[in-house]
Each structure stands twice: as C-alpha cells, then as structure tokens.
C-alpha cells in the first residue's frame, strides 16, 4: 500500500507524451503482450497468476499470447516500483502491469495507464469499492483482482475470562458504536490491567490512513472535498474533531497503546487487535489461540458501518499499441474463474460478487466476517493524483492525536493539517 514516488509522478506526463511517438518495446508481434506483476512466481499468488496466464495462452492460441515477468516488490515498495519508474524513462513499459489501488489517479493523470472500460465484460460483477478505487475522472483505468479489509480480532478465551458473553458481540448486521466498543475496552483493561487492544499506532505507514479513515467516514466526515480541491472546511470540521477525539481517548484511557508488544495478540498480551485479513494467515502458526473477528465500531451519531478496502489491480499501459490483446488479457484475468483461483491461493478477499459465492464455503468463518463486512461497507481511499502527500499528512494527524494529552487542542491540530493538505492539493 505504499504511495508512488511523487517526484517521479511529476515527470510522467512529459515522458509518456514523448513515448507515444515511438515504438513500444513490449512483445514481438501485435498479438503478443507482456505483463509485469509485483510478486515472486514462487508464492501462492504468483503460481496462481502463472496458471491463469497459461490458461489464457491455451484458450487464445493462435490469436493472442501473454508473457509474464515476476518482479518481487520489497517491503518498502522498491523493486517492482523501481523497475516501473525506470521503464518510464526508457519507453519500455509492458502492455499490462499491476499497480496498488492508491496509485490509480497519479498513473492515470500522467498517462502511464489507459482507460479499460471497453474491455471489461463483467464490470457489473465487481464490488463498488473495486470500481471506485480504479476510476479517475469517470473512467475506469484499473480493475482490482482482490480486496482487503480490517476487523477487530478478539481472543475468545480472554474475553470469556473477563466476563464477556460472546453471544452478545456485534455482527456486520448489528455493529456496535464507539461507546459500546469503549465499554468493552474498559472491561478488558480493568480485568487484565493492560491495554485491551493493539490498533497499530506504532506503524508509521499507509496503515494509519487505511485503517483509521473509516472512523472518520463513519462519523460523516471526509478527508478532502468531493472535487478534490481543498481540505480546509472538510478535514478540520466538527466530524474530524469527534473522530480524532475518539482516537485520542482510546490512548488517554489506556485502552490501546502507542508502543505495543510485537505479536502481542498472538501471544496473549492483548485480548484484541485491529488488523487485516493477513493476520488470519499469521494465526495459523498459533493454533492455541481461539479467536473471532468483529466488524468496525461505528460512530454513535450515524451508526453507519464503514470499512477500509483496496488492493492490487491490473491496468493497461498508456503506451501500448496492442490495446485489443492487452484488454483481452485483463478481461480474462478478472473472470470469475481467474479471480476465484487468486482469492483461494492468496487468502485474500474476493473482488467480485460471483467470487464471493464461489469461495464462502471454502474459507474460514473469520474470513467470511471480513468478506461480509467488505461487501456491505467497503470504501476506497481517495482517488487523487496527490494521494501520497495527503496520506502522509493523514498519517501524521493520527500519530499526533495519539500523543496529544487530554487538554491539548485537536481543533488546532486539524486546522494545521488541513492547511498542509491544501498546499499539497494546489
């Protein structure tokens, strides 16, 4: 979920314009296309991608052929993104590439990727959040092949020992509001004399935008204006004040911590953890931990459940001269069969309604909670060319609010951060 380097983005428009006048280096004929993907071919996800490419080549033999290159992406976003950036300067982008959801607008505005509306045959099958994250200025530029979400993991035994009746816990259909959630945190904090939950405040990365923005959206607030031109009057309004006071209260009351023990939920240090679907895989190594997942708590003012979403997508290069072949490949790779294979191989959330039907009996009850929450409440992060800067400022706001004392002014903090966002937007 790392942002695309903004200094590179600023040069893309000129580079792509010059590239359009030259010959593309991808493929050797008009029916042969190259695709770059950001994972290793030795991973379960990579193996699924290779299987799908092989099926495509068999089905379209004599008409189209695809060649896939696996370029491992490092934890800091290097590797894959570095090669994409280098390709921009040498006019050597592939015909199809993968990109992370938040990069859509920057890639689209700069001409790195081209609209694909005309090539996706099952567009109506995709979840609204998938279409939202791939759309820029009313055109679909990328299509997600998986989804993601976050929930409240809880240790069943620890909650029961604290006197909590598990049958009363919230569901996607009947979520708890912030007040009810804080009451649970108080019960657990009092019983164990330790933080009730690790919400990841020590993670100074995209996590802070991804996981905490839904609290603001549930309150009825937003990060920037609908037209994406300003944050003042939006990010510093009363909804943001309420949201960041809630975050501050969790720290101030000791219900969460800014310095959590590593793997604290896995080892019984904390009875709850706010985390994504990847933690389900991690917990397979801790078979003694019996756990469940609750949906996001909602604002008591709206009772609207909102959850985070967004993941990697397929897109067509803006410089390819093989649009028909590239479009056919993307469409094939986002069919129900292909998406189902990726979902089950990589233990990720489905990107389309038909895939939900295919996998819901194949995955764990915990994963089904996240799938249900995602399909009913997912919201994509802002689709903005300036997203990397906006995200960093939001992350800083979460961190600053967490460190604030009870008497420090959240309004002043938000006024300052909204001004910073305005400078980034303009």
C-alpha positions, 0 to 999 in steps of 0.5 A: 500500500505504499504511495508512488514516488511523487517526484517521479509522478511529476515527470510522467506526463512529459515522458509518456507524451514523448513515448507515444511517438515511438515504438513500444518495446513490449512483445514481438508481434501485435498479438503478443503482450507482456505483463509485469506483476509485483510478486515472486512466481514462487508464492501462492499468488504468483503460481496462481497468476502463472496458471491463469496466464497459461490458461489464457495462452491455451484458450487464445492460441493462435490469436493472442499470447501473454508473457509474464515477468515476476518482479518481487516488490520489497517491503518498502515498495522498491523493486517492482516500483523501481523497475516501473519508474525506470521503464518510464524513462526508457519507453519500455513499459509492458502492455499490462502491469499491476499497480496498488489501488492508491496509485490509480489517479497519479498513473492515470493523470500522467498517462502511464495507464489507459482507460479499460472500460471497453474491455471489461465484460463483467464490470457489473460483477465487481464490488463498488469499492473495486470500481471506485478505487480504479476510476479517475475522472469517470473512467475506469483505468484499473480493475482490482483482482482482490480486496482487503479489509480490517476487523477487530480480532478478539481472543475468545478465551480472554474475553470469556475470562473477563466476563464477556458473553460472546453471544452478545458481540456485534455482527456486520448486521448489528455493529456496535458504536464507539461507546459500546466498543469503549465499554468493552475496552474498559472491561478488558483493561480493568480485568487484565490491567493492560491495554485491551487492544493493539490498533497499530499506532506504532506503524508509521505507514499507509496503515494509519490512513487505511485503517483509521479513515473509516472512523472518520467516514463513519462519523460523516466526515471526509478527508478532502472535498468531493472535487478534490480541491481543498481540505480546509472546511472538510478535514478540520470540521466538527466530524474530524474533531469527534473522530480524532477525539475518539482516537485520542481517548482510546490512548488517554484511557489506556485502552490501546497503546502507542508502543505495543508488544510485537505479536502481542495478540498472538501471544496473549498480551492483548485480548484484541487487535485491529488488523487485516485479513493477513493476520488470519494467515499469521494465526495459523502458526498459533493454533492455541489461540481461539479467536473471532473477528468483529466488524468496525465500531461505528460512530454513535451519531450515524451508526453507519458501518464503514470499512477500509478496502483496496488492493492490487489491480491490473491496468493497461499501459498508456503506451501500448499499441496492442490495446485489443490483446492487452484488454483481452488479457485483463478481461480474462484475468478478472473472470470469475474463474481467474479471480476465484483461483487468486482469492483461494491461493492468496487468502485474500478477499474476493473482488467480485460478487460471483467470487464471493459465492464461489469461495464462502464455503471454502474459507474460514468463518473469520474470513467470511466476517471480513468478506461480509463486512467488505461487501456491505461497507467497503470504501476506497481511499481517495482517488487523487493524483496527490494521494501520497502527500495527503496520506502522509499528512493523514498519517501524521494527524493520527500519530499526533492525536495519539500523543496529544494529552487530554487538554491539548487542542485537536481543533488546532491540530486539524486546522494545521493539517488541513492547511498542509493538505491544501498546499499539497492539493494546489 
